[in-house]
């Protein structure tokens, strides 16, 4: 987990967490969460936030890493479809974003299908 170096960073991390959790709750309450087939995880919160900036134009959304994958802090990216996943992973590699894992939805859980950094 990332350590805040000062008050400004601490406020940033808290605000980011609130924003990501609000997105996740909305997706779950509306049933949209289950429409995403894959979740990408990252080795750190800053790396996940770096990935979040690269999502424009993709069928993907950033959220806190789902409890179905890891019960702790982290950033995940939900992705619709395998083709979109491969396209996004390629884009993230080109931008130098490190990926720690790729998980596929199987019913109400996610199963790791690979590490594709």
Secondary structure, DSSP 8 states (H G I E B T S, - for coil): -----SHHHHHHHHHHHHHHHHHHHHHHHHTGGGG--EEEE-SSHHHHHHHHTT-TTSSEEEEE--TTT-SSS-EEEEESSHHHHHHHHHHHHHTT----EEEEEETTEEEEEE---
